[in-house]
Amino acid sequence: MILRGTVKSNPSTVVAVCWALGAALIFTLVFASGKFVSAQANPMQVVFMRYAGAAVVISLVVLMFHGGFSKVRSTMPVLHVARAVSGVTGELCIIAAPLFIDYEDATAITLTNGVIAMILAVFLLKERAGPKHWCAAMICLAGAMLIARSEAGSAGDGSATLGVGIALFGAMLSGAELFFIKLLTDRERPIVIMLHVNIIAVFMLAAPTIWLWQPLGGASLLWLICIGPLALLGQLCWIRAFQNADAVVVVPVGYASVPIAAVLGFLAFGQSLGPVQALGGLLVVAGGVLLSRLPASQPARPQEAQ
């Protein structure tokens, strides 16, 4: 009641931005898993454990609170498979990239997925992105790229080139996944979306993970067990964000992962955090604030609404 007269932002947009920020924080931690356990686990193990842990948790939720698996059947399994394939492959790339380049660099590069997802949403879903949406998105992207370019350490050698290529490929795939998530949120319940992607991913990854499995120490194994439920919460945050606003609003907020990753890289991995990164982080925040004050979706023109 008190805020009604002072806050001019669209309530749905503010809610969507908050959910998207939660997802950005959670998945920054999840995608750092490869860096945390790189000495003991390969990216395939990390991604498999993430989906396996989430699959166990969501299956228990379905059995205990939703009346069993027969109550959560999907009417569009092909769309779930497309989302799972793009998501799993993209996540493998995103987790592998920081093994070759600095973590915040990899995060910034992979976050070009937002531009890809926005373009897909505009041209295929016919979402309307006005000049302010594109301006806010470009501010976020500029901040992300500023942070990435501030790290000049490992540029030029073969491993850095490989890392950049892996990160770019992961960005393309995860951009496609965000597009599929938006499609699914308009058609399926969150419980159905989360159940199907995690179960499909487990079947996709089981055989190669067994083939490439490496023994894990206690701390690494405990961390990998925990990231499954954590990632499940992140999935829910993305779904709720897309339910409250269009992709042109939600996706650029994901660039908040870059300043989060820069801080994590400084605290956990001893990577530098200077004034340029701070400026980039402020740009990301500024773009997110601008997006939060825009409508959750662009209204249709009168002649097209008839």
C-alpha positions in Angstrom: 0.0 0.0 0.0 2.8 2.4 0.9 4.8 1.6 -2.2 1.9 2.1 -4.6 2.3 5.8 -4.7 6.0 5.9 -5.0 7.1 3.0 -7.3 6.3 3.6 -10.9 7.8 0.3 -12.2 5.4 -2.3 -13.6 4.9 -4.8 -10.7 5.1 -7.8 -13.0 8.4 -6.5 -14.4 9.9 -5.9 -11.0 8.9 -9.5 -9.9 10.4 -10.9 -13.2 13.6 -9.0 -12.7 13.9 -10.3 -9.1 13.4 -13.9 -10.2 15.9 -13.4 -13.0 18.5 -12.0 -10.6 18.0 -15.0 -8.4 18.5 -17.3 -11.4 21.7 -15.4 -12.3 23.1 -15.8 -8.8 22.3 -19.5 -8.6 23.6 -20.4 -12.0 26.8 -18.4 -11.5 27.5 -20.8 -8.6 26.5 -23.8 -10.6 28.6 -22.9 -13.6 31.6 -22.4 -11.3 31.4 -26.0 -10.3 33.9 -27.0 -13.0 36.4 -24.6 -11.6 35.8 -25.7 -8.0 36.4 -29.4 -8.8 38.5 -29.2 -12.0 41.3 -31.2 -10.4 39.0 -34.2 -9.7 36.0 -34.1 -12.0 35.5 -33.5 -15.8 32.7 -31.3 -17.1 30.6 -34.3 -18.1 30.6 -35.5 -14.5 29.7 -32.0 -13.2 26.7 -31.6 -15.6 25.5 -35.2 -15.0 25.6 -34.8 -11.2 23.7 -31.5 -11.5 20.9 -33.0 -13.5 20.8 -36.3 -11.5 20.5 -34.5 -8.2 17.8 -32.2 -9.6 16.0 -35.3 -11.1 15.9 -37.1 -7.7 14.5 -34.0 -5.9 11.9 -33.1 -8.5 10.8 -36.8 -8.8 10.2 -36.9 -5.0 8.2 -33.7 -5.2 6.0 -35.2 -8.0 5.4 -38.4 -6.0 4.7 -36.7 -2.7 2.7 -33.6 -3.8 1.4 -34.1 -7.3 -0.1 -37.6 -7.3 2.6 -39.4 -9.3 4.1 -39.1 -12.8 0.8 -39.7 -14.6 -0.4 -36.3 -13.4 2.5 -34.4 -14.9 2.6 -35.7 -18.5 3.5 -33.3 -21.2 1.6 -32.5 -24.3 4.7 -31.4 -26.2 7.6 -33.8 -25.5 9.5 -32.7 -28.6 9.8 -29.2 -27.2 11.1 -30.6 -24.0 13.7 -32.7 -25.8 14.8 -29.7 -27.9 15.2 -27.7 -24.7 17.1 -30.5 -22.9 19.5 -31.0 -25.9 20.4 -27.4 -26.2 20.6 -26.9 -22.5 22.8 -29.9 -21.7 25.2 -29.3 -24.6 25.4 -25.5 -23.8 26.0 -26.2 -20.1 28.8 -28.6 -21.0 30.5 -25.8 -22.9 29.8 -23.1 -20.3 31.4 -25.3 -17.5 34.3 -26.3 -19.7 35.2 -22.8 -20.9 36.6 -21.5 -17.6 39.1 -24.4 -17.6 40.9 -22.5 -20.5 40.2 -18.8 -19.8 39.4 -16.7 -16.7 36.0 -17.4 -15.2 34.6 -13.9 -15.5 35.7 -13.8 -19.2 33.9 -17.1 -19.9 30.8 -15.9 -18.1 30.7 -12.6 -20.1 31.2 -14.4 -23.4 28.5 -17.0 -22.7 26.1 -14.2 -21.7 25.8 -13.1 -25.3 23.1 -15.9 -25.2 20.8 -13.1 -24.1 21.1 -11.3 -27.5 20.5 -14.6 -29.3 17.4 -15.3 -27.1 16.0 -11.8 -27.6 16.4 -12.0 -31.4 14.6 -15.4 -31.4 11.8 -14.1 -29.2 11.3 -11.0 -31.4 11.3 -12.8 -34.7 9.7 -16.1 -33.8 7.5 -15.3 -30.9 6.6 -11.8 -32.2 7.5 -10.2 -28.9 7.8 -6.4 -29.2 11.2 -4.9 -28.2 11.0 -1.1 -28.2 14.1 1.2 -28.3 14.3 1.3 -24.5 14.4 -2.5 -24.3 17.2 -2.6 -26.8 19.0 0.3 -25.2 18.8 -1.4 -21.8 20.0 -4.7 -23.3 23.0 -3.1 -25.0 23.9 -1.3 -21.7 23.9 -4.7 -20.0 25.9 -6.3 -22.8 28.4 -3.4 -22.8 29.0 -3.9 -19.1 29.5 -7.6 -19.6 32.0 -7.1 -22.4 33.9 -4.4 -20.5 34.5 -6.9 -17.7 35.6 -9.5 -20.2 38.0 -7.2 -22.0 39.5 -5.9 -18.7 41.2 -9.3 -18.3 44.1 -9.3 -20.7 46.0 -12.1 -19.1 45.6 -15.2 -21.2 44.8 -13.8 -24.6 46.7 -15.1 -27.5 47.6 -18.7 -26.8 45.9 -21.8 -28.2 44.1 -22.7 -25.0 42.6 -19.2 -24.7 41.3 -19.4 -28.3 39.8 -22.8 -27.6 38.2 -21.4 -24.5 36.7 -18.5 -26.3 35.3 -20.8 -29.0 33.8 -23.2 -26.5 32.2 -20.2 -24.6 30.7 -18.8 -27.9 29.3 -22.2 -28.9 27.8 -22.5 -25.4 26.2 -19.1 -25.7 24.5 -20.0 -28.9 23.1 -23.2 -27.4 22.0 -21.6 -24.1 20.4 -18.8 -26.1 18.3 -21.4 -27.9 17.5 -23.0 -24.5 16.2 -19.7 -23.1 13.9 -19.4 -26.2 12.6 -22.9 -25.6 12.0 -22.2 -21.9 9.9 -19.1 -22.9 7.9 -21.3 -25.3 7.3 -23.9 -22.6 6.3 -21.4 -19.8 3.4 -20.3 -22.0 2.2 -23.9 -22.4 3.2 -26.1 -19.4 3.2 -26.0 -15.6 6.6 -25.3 -13.9 6.6 -28.8 -12.4 6.2 -30.4 -15.8 9.0 -28.3 -17.3 11.4 -29.1 -14.5 10.7 -32.8 -14.4 11.1 -33.4 -18.1 14.3 -31.5 -18.6 16.1 -33.2 -15.7 14.9 -36.7 -16.6 15.8 -36.3 -20.3 19.2 -34.9 -19.4 20.0 -37.8 -17.1 19.3 -40.3 -19.9 21.4 -38.2 -22.3 24.4 -38.0 -20.0 24.4 -41.4 -18.3 26.4 -43.5 -20.8 29.2 -40.9 -21.5 29.5 -40.0 -17.8 30.0 -43.7 -16.8 32.6 -44.0 -19.6 34.5 -40.9 -18.5 34.0 -41.2 -14.7 36.8 -40.2 -12.5 37.0 -41.0 -8.7 35.9 -38.1 -6.5 37.0 -37.0 -3.1 34.6 -36.3 -0.3 34.4 -32.5 -0.6 34.0 -32.6 -4.4 31.4 -35.3 -4.3 29.4 -33.4 -1.6 29.5 -30.2 -3.7 28.4 -32.0 -6.9 25.5 -33.6 -5.0 24.4 -30.1 -3.7 24.4 -28.4 -7.1 21.5 -30.5 -8.3 18.9 -29.1 -5.9 20.5 -25.7 -6.2 20.2 -25.8 -10.0 16.6 -26.9 -9.7 15.9 -23.7 -7.7 17.6 -21.8 -10.4 15.3 -23.4 -13.1 12.3 -22.4 -11.0 13.6 -18.8 -10.9 13.9 -18.7 -14.7 10.5 -20.1 -15.2 8.8 -17.6 -12.8 10.7 -14.8 -14.5 9.4 -15.7 -17.9 5.9 -16.1 -16.5 5.9 -12.5 -15.4 7.5 -10.8 -18.4 8.6 -11.3 -22.0 12.0 -12.5 -22.9 13.0 -9.0 -24.1 12.8 -8.0 -20.4 14.0 -11.1 -18.6 17.0 -12.2 -20.6 19.2 -9.1 -20.3 18.9 -9.3 -16.5 20.9 -12.4 -16.8 24.0 -10.2 -17.5 24.0 -9.7 -13.7 25.9 -13.0 -13.7 29.0 -11.1 -14.9 29.6 -8.8 -11.9 28.6 -11.8 -9.7 31.2 -13.9 -11.5 33.8 -11.2 -11.1 33.3 -11.0 -7.4 33.3 -14.8 -7.1 36.5 -15.0 -9.2 38.1 -12.5 -6.9 37.0 -14.2 -3.6 37.2 -17.9 -4.6 39.9 -18.0 -7.3 42.1 -15.1 -6.5 41.5 -13.4 -9.9 41.8 -9.6 -10.2 38.9 -7.2 -9.6 39.8 -3.7 -10.6 38.0 -0.4 -11.4 37.2 -1.4 -15.0 35.3 -4.5 -13.7 33.5 -2.3 -11.2 32.4 0.1 -14.0 31.2 -2.9 -16.1 29.2 -4.2 -13.1 27.6 -0.8 -12.7 26.6 -0.8 -16.3 25.0 -4.2 -15.9 23.1 -3.0 -12.9 22.0 0.2 -14.7 20.7 -1.8 -17.6 18.8 -4.1 -15.3 17.2 -1.2 -13.4 16.1 0.4 -16.7 14.5 -2.9 -17.7 12.7 -3.2 -14.4 11.0 0.1 -15.1 9.7 -0.9 -18.5 6.4 -2.8 -19.3 6.5 -6.6 -18.9 5.6 -6.8 -22.6 5.2 -4.3 -25.4 1.6 -3.6 -26.3 0.4 -4.5 -29.8 -0.4 -1.8 -32.3 -4.2 -1.1 -32.6 -4.4 -2.3 -36.2 -2.6 -5.6 -35.3 -4.7 -6.2 -32.1 -7.9 -6.4 -34.1 
